[in-house]
Amino acid sequence: MAKALDHRVRVAALRREEMQLHLLFSGLTLASTNSIYKLEVEDVIKQAEVSRGSFYNYFPSLPALYDGLAKQLMQEFDGLINVLMPQNFDTATRLASTMRTLMRLVVDFPMLGRFLTQIQWPNQNPDAEIFQNMIRDIHLGIKEGSFTDMPASIGANIAIGSLIGGIHTMLLKRPAKGFEDQVTNQVLIGLGIDAKVASKISQMPLPAKYQLPETGIFGKLVEMGALAKK
């Protein structure tokens, strides 16, 4: 009896997780062609093909859904970065590699970029802040003396402002190859890294091909891409 109950609990938890992910991905799909600030709950309900009650079982409002989506993407991106990036990278190299990888990822999957550029920054909810680890590295770089001694908020504006601007440019029309490296190079110089060192860091080889996980939001993007090729 206990085993049957435990099985039902696990199945219920799995279904709840799948429905929440379905709603998040529906929100991401809508954000790829619409402003998230003009959408309504009804739009997500229609896209996800669920009832209004089902939506409110998971999210109290549309902003809560998009906060949840930002948090989910942050976690998945961090996981991808941890797999791709050597653990012995110094702070400047880790920040640069994170920026370059993110810019390349959103070009390969424009839905991510179109949502990412709509997130208001700085976000009032730190748990939903997709840029949190970059800000951490800027704080650390200033503390270590790798970056110029400046208010961390200025360093964050240099890095994240340039990142968002670069993503906007790359989504509108793909610039010449290596544009993400050029953006990152200028960010490093702005943070106080020597120009020659910045150039070297921003051109370090990244994995030529990354493989996204088959779960979560990334998994749904992979699945959608596979279906489109059939």
C-alpha positions in Angstrom: 0.0 0.0 0.0 2.8 2.4 1.0 4.6 1.6 -2.3 1.5 2.3 -4.4 1.0 5.6 -2.5 4.7 6.6 -3.0 4.3 5.8 -6.8 1.2 8.0 -7.0 3.0 10.8 -5.3 6.0 10.6 -7.7 3.7 10.5 -10.7 1.8 13.5 -9.5 5.0 15.4 -8.9 6.3 14.5 -12.3 3.0 15.7 -14.0 3.1 18.9 -12.0 6.7 19.5 -13.1 5.8 18.8 -16.8 2.8 21.2 -16.7 4.9 23.9 -15.2 7.5 23.5 -17.8 4.8 23.5 -20.5 3.5 26.8 -19.3 7.0 28.3 -19.1 7.8 27.2 -22.6 4.4 28.6 -23.8 5.4 31.9 -22.3 8.8 31.8 -24.0 7.1 31.0 -27.4 4.9 34.1 -27.0 7.8 36.2 -26.0 9.6 35.4 -29.2 7.1 37.5 -31.2 5.5 39.7 -28.6 6.4 42.1 -25.8 6.0 40.3 -22.5 4.6 43.6 -21.1 1.7 43.6 -23.5 0.7 39.9 -23.1 -2.1 38.7 -20.9 -2.8 35.5 -19.0 -5.3 34.7 -21.7 -2.6 34.6 -24.3 -0.6 32.0 -22.4 -3.7 29.9 -21.7 -4.5 29.9 -25.4 -0.9 29.1 -26.4 -0.6 26.3 -23.8 -4.2 25.0 -24.5 -5.0 24.8 -20.8 -7.7 26.2 -18.6 -7.4 29.4 -16.6 -7.6 27.4 -13.4 -4.7 25.3 -14.5 -2.6 28.4 -15.1 -3.4 29.8 -11.7 -2.5 26.5 -10.0 1.1 27.2 -11.0 1.5 31.0 -11.3 -0.4 33.8 -9.5 0.2 36.2 -12.4 1.9 36.6 -15.8 4.9 38.5 -14.3 5.3 35.5 -11.9 5.5 33.2 -14.9 8.1 35.3 -16.6 10.1 35.6 -13.4 9.9 31.8 -13.2 11.1 31.5 -16.8 14.0 33.8 -16.1 15.0 31.7 -13.1 14.7 28.5 -15.0 16.8 29.7 -17.9 19.4 31.0 -15.5 19.7 27.6 -13.8 19.9 25.8 -17.2 22.4 28.2 -18.6 24.6 27.9 -15.5 24.5 24.1 -15.8 25.6 24.4 -19.5 28.4 26.8 -18.6 29.6 24.5 -15.8 29.8 21.6 -18.3 31.6 23.6 -21.0 34.0 25.7 -19.0 37.2 24.5 -17.3 37.1 25.1 -13.5 40.5 26.7 -13.5 39.5 29.8 -15.5 40.3 33.1 -13.7 37.5 35.6 -13.1 38.1 37.7 -16.3 38.2 34.6 -18.5 35.1 33.1 -16.9 33.2 36.3 -17.4 34.3 36.6 -21.0 33.6 33.0 -21.8 30.1 33.3 -20.2 29.3 36.4 -22.3 30.6 34.8 -25.6 28.8 31.5 -25.0 25.5 33.3 -24.2 25.7 35.5 -27.3 26.4 32.5 -29.5 23.6 30.5 -27.8 20.9 33.1 -28.4 21.9 33.4 -32.0 21.4 29.6 -32.4 18.1 29.8 -30.5 16.7 33.3 -31.1 13.7 32.6 -28.9 16.1 32.9 -25.9 17.5 36.2 -27.1 14.1 37.8 -27.7 13.1 36.9 -24.2 16.4 37.8 -22.6 16.5 41.3 -24.0 13.0 42.0 -22.6 14.0 41.3 -18.9 14.1 44.5 -16.9 17.5 44.9 -15.3 18.3 45.2 -12.5 15.6 42.9 -11.5 13.9 43.4 -8.1 13.8 39.6 -7.5 17.4 38.3 -7.3 16.2 34.7 -7.6 14.9 35.4 -11.1 18.0 37.4 -12.2 19.6 35.6 -15.2 22.7 37.8 -14.9 23.4 37.0 -11.3 26.6 35.0 -11.9 28.0 37.7 -14.2 27.5 40.3 -11.4 29.2 37.9 -9.0 32.2 37.7 -11.2 32.4 41.5 -11.5 32.3 41.9 -7.7 35.0 39.2 -7.4 37.1 40.7 -10.2 37.0 44.2 -8.5 37.9 42.6 -5.1 40.8 40.6 -6.6 42.1 43.7 -8.3 41.7 42.1 -11.8 39.2 44.9 -12.7 39.5 48.6 -12.0 38.3 49.7 -8.6 34.9 51.0 -9.3 31.3 50.6 -7.9 30.2 47.1 -8.9 27.0 48.6 -10.4 29.1 50.4 -12.9 31.0 47.3 -13.9 27.7 45.4 -14.2 26.3 48.1 -16.5 29.4 47.9 -18.7 29.1 44.1 -19.0 25.4 43.5 -19.1 24.5 46.6 -21.0 27.0 45.6 -23.7 25.8 42.0 -23.6 22.1 43.1 -24.2 23.1 45.5 -26.9 25.2 42.9 -28.6 22.3 40.4 -28.5 20.0 43.0 -30.0 22.4 43.6 -32.9 22.9 39.8 -33.5 19.2 39.1 -33.5 18.4 41.9 -36.0 21.1 40.9 -38.5 24.0 38.6 -37.8 27.2 40.7 -38.0 30.5 39.6 -39.2 31.9 36.4 -37.6 33.4 37.1 -34.2 31.2 40.0 -33.3 30.6 38.5 -29.8 34.3 38.4 -29.3 34.6 42.1 -30.2 31.9 43.0 -27.8 33.5 41.0 -25.0 36.9 42.5 -25.8 35.6 46.0 -25.3 33.9 45.0 -22.1 37.1 43.7 -20.7 38.9 46.9 -21.6 36.1 48.9 -20.0 36.6 46.8 -16.8 40.3 47.7 -16.7 41.9 44.7 -18.4 45.0 45.5 -20.5 44.1 45.7 -24.2 46.5 42.9 -25.3 45.3 40.7 -22.5 41.7 41.5 -23.2 42.2 40.6 -26.9 43.8 37.3 -26.0 41.0 36.4 -23.5 38.2 37.3 -25.9 39.6 35.1 -28.6 40.3 32.0 -26.5 38.8 28.9 -28.2 35.3 27.9 -27.0 33.7 24.5 -27.7 33.0 24.5 -31.4 29.7 22.6 -30.7 27.8 22.4 -27.5 25.1 19.9 -26.8 22.1 21.1 -25.0 20.5 18.9 -22.4 17.4 17.0 -23.3 15.4 18.2 -20.3 14.0 21.6 -19.3 13.6 24.6 -21.5 16.7 23.7 -23.5 15.3 20.2 -24.1 12.1 21.6 -25.5 14.1 23.9 -27.8 16.1 20.9 -29.1 12.9 18.9 -29.6 11.3 21.8 -31.5 14.4 22.1 -33.7 14.4 18.3 -34.4 10.7 18.5 -35.3 11.3 21.4 -37.7 13.9 19.4 -39.6 11.5 16.5 -40.3 
